[in-house]
Amino acid sequence: MNSHLFNQDAPSRLDVTLPENIFADCNVAISQKILEKQQAIIQAIESVIALPFYQKRVLSYAPKTAHFEPKTKGVFFGYDFHLDENKNLQLIEINTNAGGALLNALKFSPKTALQFLEMFQQEWQLSHGDLALKTIAIVDELPREQYLYPEFVLFQDLFEKNGIHSLICAPQELHYQNEKLWFGNTPIDLVYNRLTDFALLESSQLALANAYLAQNVVITPHPRAHALYANKRNLTLLSNQAFLQSLEVEEKTQQILLGGIAPTILVEAKNAECLWSGRKQLFFKPAKGFGSKAAYRGDKLTKRVFEEILKGDYVAQKFVPPHTQDLNVLGETQTFKIDLRAYVYDANVQLSCARLYQGQTTNFRNVGGGFASLVVI
């Protein structure tokens, strides 16, 4: 892998060994109206999440680390949508450490990379004002074995080229001492968190969690962001008209949410019979899951797996078939499903893209699939 991953004088250059199947060899056409609706759904969700009673409700089933409220907002929220056969936009989930943003920026929208840099600087300033940001650690378990490790290196290069020392490490390589988080002899100011233990509860993350809760390091995204946005149980509230009415959410916002979020309910023993009989129209997801792990389409579900789902912390979401696009792959026409992702910071969309895939859920295993740019029509 090259040490200089993008040229500062020509930021559109993507000079890196990319993961397999990361980019599709096509664009996806989309209307301006759909993008506007996407933003409207995001703004409506943000308006509800800001309400104290909503926060009290979702924090009631959140881990203790999420009860600490940092000054930062959290980087790289990923809002994922399906566009059904009737061109209705439906939110299917929210992620709080969505990967692929910088790869997409450098490939499709180079200037956005500088917005990402400004975003990290703003996160620091929210906590420390005009104090200089000196060091960022990009943290994940076994980072060099991660599919998106090349993106970690791109972030490191972006930070370094703009005067911020940066390193990539696993959480157990950090230690907390003298009111600072350290990597060896290097004090860490800010952690770009790529971990999927969103609550920082694993033993390997003890130093990270202690420094965060003592306000001696900035971590972004952080446990509270995941609790407020990304726990899939939250979608059972945001798509529930009675709950929204109990919050006195204005009628227009209610209609945006009820029309723009795939209806989602909690999986419980008391509704097991109804869920099983209606399973072919449902998608089952672990409430705290990520990356489509342990998620099941209802029409593929066996009774044995359904019994296991009932014992777990799951939600059932109305299945929204994604729209499709035919591509020529190695001389053969193949059909790919498409979802739409918006990378969001502080309620504003920074970058939108599509992901093309085959199979049950979004993945990067299909030749010809991957991220694709959107062409607005």
N, C-alpha and C positions, 0 to 999 in steps of 0.2 A: 504494500500500500504506500502511496506517495506521502511524503511528510507535508508537502504544501498542497492542501486539498482544494483551495480555491484562490484565485488570483485577486488580490485586493484591488488592482487596477481594472480588473474585468470580472466583477462578481457574478456574472451569469455563467461563468465556466464551472462545470461540475467535474472536477478531476479527482475521482475517487473510485475505488473498486466497490461497485454497488452490490447489495444483496441480490440473490436470484429473484426474478419475477417481481421486482419492485415497481417497475413502470410498465404500463400497457402502451402498446404502439398505436395509440389512437387518441382522439379527443372526444368529449361527451358534450353534446349540445343541450343547452338548458335556457329557459326563458328568463328574462329579467324579473318577471312576475314571481317566479318560483324563488329566486334569490331574495326578493323583497319579503315574501312570506316566511322564508327561513329566518330572516332577521326579526320579523314580527313575533315569531314563536319564541325565539331566544329572549327578546325583550320582555315578553309576557312572563316567561319562566323567571327571569331575574326579578321582576316586580313582586312575584309571590315569595321567592326565596328571601327577599329582604324583610318580609313581615315577621315580627317577633314570635307570633304564635306558631307560624310554620316552623321556624327554627327550633322552638321549644319542642314541638312534636317530633321532628326528625332526630334531634339530639337525644331524645328519650331512648332510642335504640342504637345510639352511636357509642363507640368506645370512648374511654375517658380522655384520651389524647385529643379527641375532636372537640372537647368542651373548652379547651384553651383557644382563645380568639386572637390570632396574630394580626398585625396591621396590614399584612400583604394580602393580595387578592388571589394569587395562584395563576401560574402560567399554563398555557396549552390545554385549555378545556377543549374537548372534542365533542361536538354535537353531531350525532349520526342519524341520517334520515333515509327513508325509502320513499320513492315516488311511485305510487301504484299505477295500475293500468289506466285509471281515470285521471291521471296527472295530479292526484291529491298528495300533498307532501305530509308525511307522517314521521315524527320523531320516534326513534326506537330506543335510543339510550344516550346518556351523557357520560363521557369519560373525563377524568381530571389529570391524566398525564399522557395525553394522546401523542403517539409517536408519528414521525414522518413529516412534520411541519417544515423543518429546514431543508430536507431533501426536496420537497415539493417547491419550496421557495426558490432554491437555487436552480431548479429545473425549469420552472414555469413563471416565476415572478421574483427575480433577483432582488429588487428593492425591498421586498418584504423581509428579507434577512436582516436588514438594518432596523426594521420595526421590531423584530424579535430581540435584537440587542438592546434597543431602547426599553423594551418591556422588562428585561432583567434589571436594567439600571433603575427603572421606576420601582420595581419591587424592593430594591435595596433602599432607595430614597424614602419610601413609605415608612421604613423602620429606622433609618439612620440619617435622614436629611441630606445635608451636603457633604457628609463624611465620604471619603473616596472608597469605592468598591475595589478591593485589591485582588481577591482570590475567589474563584468559583470551583467547587468540586461537583463533577457530574457523577452521580452515585447510582449504582444498580448492582444486584447480585450477579457475580461472574460476568462483569460487563463485556469482556472480550469474547464471550460465547453468545452474546445476544445477537439476534437477527439484525437489529438496527445499530449495532456497534459502529459501523461507518458514520452514522449520523452523530454519535457521541464525539467522534474525532472531528467532524465538521464544526460542531459547536465549540469544541476546544480551540480549534483554529480561529473561529470567528472571535472568540473572547480574547485570545492572545494577540491577534492582529489589531485589536482595539485597546490594548494596554491593560488587560485584565489577566493575571496569571490564572491558568486553568489546569485541572488534572482530572483524570478518570479513575475511579476506584470503587471497590466494594465497601459496604458499610462497616464490616469488621476491620477494615484497615484504618479506621478513624478512632481517635480516642479523645476523651473529654477531661481536661485538666486545667486548673487555674482559670476557670470561667471562660475557656476557649475550646473550640473543636479543632483538633489537630490531625493532619496527615504527616506522620513523621515529625519534622521540625517546622512544618508549614502551617500557620493558623488559617482556618477556613472562615471566610466571611459569609458566603452564600452557598447553599447546596441546591443544585438543580436535581430534583428528586425523580428518578425514573423507576423507583421500586414499585412493586405491585402488592406489598404489604402496606396498604394505604394508611393504616393506623400506627405504624412504627412500633409494633408490639413484639416482634421477634427478637430473640436474645442477641442476634448479630447487630441489631440496630439500637442497642441500649445507649451507646455514647451519643448517637444521633438524636434520639428522643430526649435524653437528659439535657443536652445543649439547647435543643429547640424549646423545651418547656421552661428552661431558665432564661430564655430570650437572649442567648449568647451566640446564636447562629440564625440566619434566615434560611428557612426551608420552603421551597416552592416547586410544585404544588404541595400543600400541607394536609394533614388529616382532617381538619375542619372543612376544607373545600370538598373532599370526597364525601364526607357525611352530609353536607348540605345539598350537593348536586348529584353525585354519581351512584350512591346506593340505590339500587333499582326499586327498592321499596318506595322510594320517593315518588316514582311514577304512578304508584297506586293512589297517591294523594293528588298529584298534579293533573291527573285525568279523571278525578272524582268530583262531579258537580256539587254534591252535598258538602264535601269538605271545602271546596272553593267558596261556596255560599256562606259557610260558617265563618270564613275569614273576611267576609264582606268584600270579596274581590269584585271589581266593577264588571258589569255585564259583558262589555266588549272584550275584556281580557279573558273572561271565562270562555267565551265563544272561540277565541283564538286557541286556547289550550285544549278545549274539548274537541275541536276540529283538527288540531295539529299534532296531538300526541296519540300514539297507538294505545287504545284502552288497555289498562294493566290492573290486575288484581293480585292480592296475596294468596299464595297457595296454603290452604289450611285443611285440616282433617274434616271440618264441618262442610266444606264445599267440594270434597273429593269426588263424590258421585257426579256432580255437575261438571266438574273439570274433565273427568274421564270421558263422559259422554260427548262433551264438546271439544275434545282434544285436537281434532283434525283442523280446527280453526284457531289453534293456539300455539304459542311458542313459549317454552319453559326455560327460565334463566335463573341462575343463582343470584340472590340479591346483592352479594358482594363480589360477584365474579367479574372477570375482565377477559378481553380477547376471545369471546365466544366459548371459553372453556366450560365444560359440563352443561352446555346449553342444548336443548332438544326441540326439534320440531315435533308437534303433537302427533302428526300423521305417521311418524316413524317410531313412535313410543311403544315399548312393550309394557305389559302389566308389571313386570319385575322392576323395571327402571322407574315407572310411575310410583311404585311403593317407596322406592328410595328417595324420590323427589319429595314425597309427603313428609319424610323424616327430616329433610333439610330446610334451609332458609331460601325458598324459591318464590318467584313471581310467575304468573301466567299472563302473557301479553297476546293481544289479538294479532294473528299472523298477517303481516302486510307483505304480500308478494312484491319483490322489487321489480322495476322495469328492466328490460334486457336490451342487449345490443349484439349484433352478429359481427364477428371479426374473422378475417382470414389468418389462420395460424398454420404455418408450414404447409400452405397450399390447400388447407381444408377449412371450410366454414364452420365456426363454432359459436355457440350462443353463450354469452356471459351475462351474469346478473350484475346490477349496479347499485351501490349505495352512495350517498352524498355525505361528505364530511365538511363541517365548518370548524376551523380553528378559531377559538374565541378568547379574548382577554378583556376583562372589565366590561362585559356585555356586548362588545363590538367584534364583528367578524373581521379577522385579519386576512384569512385565506380560505377559499373554498376549493374543494377538489372532488373527484369521484374515485371510487375503488371498484374495480372489475374483478369478478371471481366466479367460480363454479363450485357447486356443492351446497351444503346446508348453510354455512355461514361464511362471512368474509374471511379470506385467507390470502396468503401470498405463495400458494403452492402451484398455481396453474400457469403454465406457459402461455403467454399472451395476455395475462391478467396483470393486476397491480394498480398503482395510482395512475390517474389520468387527469389532464387539465380540463377545465370547463370552458366551453365556448358559448358566450351569451348571444342569444338570438332574439 
